[in-house]
Amino acid sequence: MLDDLRLFIEISRWGSFAKAAEELGIGAPTLSKRMLALEDKLGYPLLLRSARGLRLTNHGQAVVDEMADPLLALHAKSETLSTLEAKTFHLLCPQNLIIDPLYDALQSFQSQHPDIQLHVEPANSVALLSQKRFDLAIRVGELEDSSVYQKRLGQITVRVVVAKEIATTQTLFLPFKASQIPATDEWLTLLAQFNHVSYVGDITLVRKLVGSENGAGVLPMTEIAALRAHSKTAFKYIGDCQFTRNIYALWPNQQIPPAHTKDFIEQLQAQCQALDYLQGAILSLS
């Protein structure tokens, strides 16, 4: 009804169906039918139609006096919705990625959009995206939620690493579920070398345990890069087994991401391309 009321206001301004229809881009017969339907809904006539043209009824004039200004203002405001930009941006991301290899992308996005209130939820546990409010999510590994759109940013190789001083350790820290480890004979043989396999549900914690020489760990290259950068300890790989995990950017609702989301994805992609270990490369420990 609000749309039809706005059409009626425009008709009252132009004084004829033909002129109003031309300005609105609507056929005059269609406009006339919609006014008849509006009058039927309201229960009283709005227009007096004659060979000399249109005149407002008393009810019609009362509607114009009451509704013209707010309806035209509302229409003008609604015209800006197509270019409206949100003032907040919600990012879901693995903590170990956003505080280190992808931090520059986050900082760059914030610098380019200083007016945006950025809400970052850094967590290594994977929650169903359908239960979260987000504009962009970063995920690594197999995706379980098919209700969102995705773009592959890169990939990370995973290997078993240990401090050289305790290279014969019988303890292995595993940050992945058994279903995430390749069920190949090579991996099963490698895991069988350890008497104690401990599941630790946080990749950063596994890295700290390996760095403190508490045992070996199955770690992605992102964490091995952190070991190299922040530890004076020498490390080595155990065996040749490896697998890769893809890095994805995910967003909801529409195939083509909104402008801010697109900007952030481009920053992330540039950062992934700048770091070879985010493109599947294996870091040297020599």
MISEKOL-282666 format. One record per residue (C-alpha): x, y, z; residue in three letters. Coordinates in steps of 0.02 Angstrom, whole numbers, padded with zeros to 5 digits, always signed. Each point is the difference from the previous one (the first is absolute). Last residue first. Layout:
<pts>
XYZALA
...
</pts>
This chain:
<pts>
+03432-01334+00401SER
-00185+00010+00040LEU
-00057+00041-00177SER
-00181+00049-00018LEU
-00114-00103-00111ILE
-00100+00099-00129ALA
-00189-00023-00013GLY
-00051+00176-00051GLN
-00012+00069+00177LEU
+00180-00058+00025TYR
+00048+00110-00148ASP
-00055+00158+00088LEU
-00040+00145-00118ALA
-00141-00095-00086GLN
-00089-00024+00166CYS
+00018+00185+00040GLN
-00071+00050-00170ALA
-00146-00119+00024GLN
-00037+00069+00172LEU
-00001+00180-00062GLN
-00111-00049-00147GLU
-00119-00089+00119ILE
-00009+00156+00108PHE
-00044+00111-00148ASP
-00134-00123-00059LYS
-00077-00001+00173THR
-00004+00189+00001HIS
-00080+00008-00173ALA
-00131-00135+00027PRO
+00043-00177-00059PRO
-00064-00063-00168ILE
-00087-00165+00033GLN
-00120+00073+00127GLN
-00060-00048+00175ASN
+00153-00048+00101PRO
+00191+00014-00010TRP
+00143-00124+00007LEU
+00186+00024-00032ALA
+00087-00167-00014TYR
+00172-00071+00042ILE
+00030-00176-00064ASN
+00085-00134+00103ARG
+00149-00098-00066THR
+00073-00168+00045PHE
+00172-00062+00052GLN
+00096-00159+00038CYS
+00188+00010-00027ASP
+00056-00062+00170GLY
+00031+00107+00154ILE
+00042+00179-00043TYR
+00138+00090+00093LYS
+00015+00142+00123PHE
+00139+00108+00073ALA
-00045+00101+00155THR
+00026+00188-00001LYS
-00188+00025-00011SER
-00106+00145-00063HIS
+00021+00002-00190ALA
+00030-00184-00033ARG
-00141-00054+00115LEU
-00116+00129-00079ALA
+00039-00067-00173ALA
-00037-00175+00066ILE
-00167+00066+00059GLU
-00048+00064-00173THR
+00078-00155-00078MET
-00136-00108+00077PRO
+00044-00107+00151LEU
-00006-00182+00054VAL
+00102+00008+00159GLY
+00151-00079+00082ALA
+00030+00002+00187GLY
+00020+00111+00152ASN
+00143+00097-00079GLU
-00069+00171+00051SER
-00022+00043-00184GLY
-00099-00160-00026VAL
-00116+00043+00144LEU
-00015+00180-00062LYS
-00046-00060-00175ARG
-00129-00119+00071VAL
-00075+00146+00096LEU
-00011+00104-00159THR
-00090-00141-00090ILE
-00136-00017+00132ASP
-00101-00156+00035GLY
+00142-00104+00069VAL
-00017-00187-00035TYR
+00141-00095+00082SER
+00088-00145-00085VAL
+00112-00094+00123HIS
+00097-00153-00057ASN
+00054+00083-00162PHE
+00065-00096-00152GLN
-00179-00052-00042ALA
-00035+00176-00060LEU
+00129-00021-00138LEU
-00066-00170-00054THR
-00179+00066-00007LEU
+00060+00149-00100TRP
+00091-00107-00128GLU
-00141-00129-00011ASP
-00121+00139-00046THR
-00151+00057+00101ALA
+00041+00184-00026PRO
-00021+00094+00165ILE
-00159+00105+00015GLN
-00108-00148+00054SER
+00119-00029+00147ALA
-00040+00174+00063LYS
+00137+00129-00018PHE
+00110+00086+00128PRO
+00107-00157+00030LEU
+00141+00001+00126PHE
+00119-00146-00017LEU
+00100-00075+00143THR
+00128-00141-00023GLN
+00145+00122-00021THR
+00152-00053-00104THR
+00030+00173-00074ALA
+00015+00074+00173ILE
+00143+00124-00028GLU
-00049+00022-00183LYS
-00165+00080+00053ALA
-00145-00085-00087VAL
-00106+00019-00157VAL
-00134-00106-00083VAL
-00066+00077-00161ARG
-00146+00105-00064VAL
+00000+00101-00162THR
-00108+00155-00007ILE
-00108+00053-00146GLN
-00055+00161-00083GLY
-00143+00124-00015LEU
-00144-00111-00058ARG
-00159+00100-00017LYS
-00164-00049+00082GLN
-00187+00032+00003TYR
-00105-00056+00147VAL
-00130-00135+00033SER
+00122-00144-00031SER
+00061-00010+00179ASP
+00119-00145+00033GLU
+00152+00072-00086LEU
+00157-00108-00005GLU
+00156+00088+00060GLY
+00035+00180+00050VAL
-00136+00130+00026ARG
-00004+00189-00009ILE
-00170+00080+00027ALA
-00072+00160-00071LEU
-00157+00102+00035ASP
-00045-00096+00156PHE
-00140-00038+00122ARG
+00019-00178+00060LYS
-00113-00151+00013GLN
-00005-00035-00186SER
+00189+00008+00003LEU
+00006-00161+00098LEU
+00142+00020+00124ALA
+00181-00047-00032VAL
+00116+00015+00149SER
+00156+00102-00038ASN
-00080+00162+00056ALA
+00031+00182-00045PRO
-00166+00094+00001GLU
+00035+00171-00075VAL
-00127+00141+00003HIS
+00058+00147-00106LEU
-00095+00163+00022GLN
+00024+00078-00171ILE
+00049+00183-00011ASP
+00185-00038-00022PRO
-00030-00098-00162HIS
+00168-00004-00091GLN
+00099-00012+00162SER
-00112-00138+00067GLN
+00021-00100-00160PHE
+00189+00021+00006SER
+00008-00056+00181GLN
-00102-00156-00035LEU
+00105-00042-00152ALA
+00159+00028+00100ASP
-00063-00121+00134TYR
-00018-00144-00122LEU
+00164-00089+00042PRO
-00001+00038+00188ASP
-00147+00048+00110ILE
-00129-00043-00134ILE
+00065-00174-00038LEU
+00022-00071+00176ASN
-00167+00073+00054GLN
-00099-00087-00136PRO
-00123+00126-00074CYS
-00175+00071+00015LEU
-00016+00181-00057LEU
-00150+00113+00033HIS
-00003+00171-00086PHE
-00094+00150+00067THR
-00053+00165-00079LYS
-00093-00080-00144ALA
+00002+00089-00167GLU
-00157+00068-00083LEU
+00016+00019-00189THR
-00157-00098-00044SER
-00088+00071+00153LEU
+00012+00180-00061THR
-00167-00008-00094GLU
-00083-00053+00162SER
+00035+00171+00075LYS
-00081+00090-00146ALA
-00152-00114+00015HIS
-00013+00031+00187LEU
+00008+00189-00028ALA
-00135-00012-00134LEU
-00110-00102+00117LEU
+00030+00114+00151PRO
-00040+00160-00097ASP
-00150-00062-00097ALA
-00091-00097+00138MET
-00113+00114+00100GLU
-00035+00142-00121ASP
-00007-00119-00148VAL
-00117-00119+00092VAL
-00113+00147+00050ALA
-00003+00060-00180GLN
-00056-00172-00058GLY
-00135-00008+00133HIS
-00067+00169-00057ASN
+00007-00066-00178THR
+00148+00046-00108LEU
-00029+00058-00177ARG
+00048-00085-00162LEU
-00023+00052-00180GLY
-00126+00101-00099ARG
-00083-00157-00068ALA
-00033-00051+00179SER
+00076-00103+00140ARG
-00023+00052+00181LEU
+00141-00077+00101LEU
+00023-00073+00173LEU
-00160-00101+00012PRO
-00044-00090+00164TYR
+00017-00174+00074GLY
+00188+00004+00024LEU
+00026-00168-00084LYS
-00119+00042-00145ASP
+00085+00169-00023GLU
+00167-00090-00011LEU
-00068-00122-00130ALA
-00068+00143-00105LEU
+00169+00087+00015MET
+00090-00157-00055ARG
-00112-00017-00152LYS
+00036+00181-00051SER
+00187-00025+00015LEU
-00008-00156-00107THR
-00099+00094-00133PRO
+00128+00144+00006ALA
+00148-00118-00027GLY
+00136+00022+00130ILE
+00167+00090-00021GLY
-00034+00112+00150LEU
+00018+00166-00093GLU
-00100-00061-00151GLU
-00134-00080+00110ALA
-00018+00162+00098ALA
-00023+00100-00160LYS
-00127-00123-00072ALA
-00095-00028+00162PHE
-00029+00185+00022SER
+00024+00141+00125GLY
+00188-00015+00018TRP
+00009+00019+00190ARG
-00162-00094+00035SER
+00060-00143-00110ILE
+00164-00004+00097GLU
-00094-00012+00165ILE
-00105-00141-00072PHE
+00157-00093-00050LEU
+00066+00021+00177ARG
-00163-00072+00067LEU
+00020-00148-00118ASP
+00173-00034+00070ASP
-00063+00013+00178LEU
-00143-00121-00039MET
</pts>
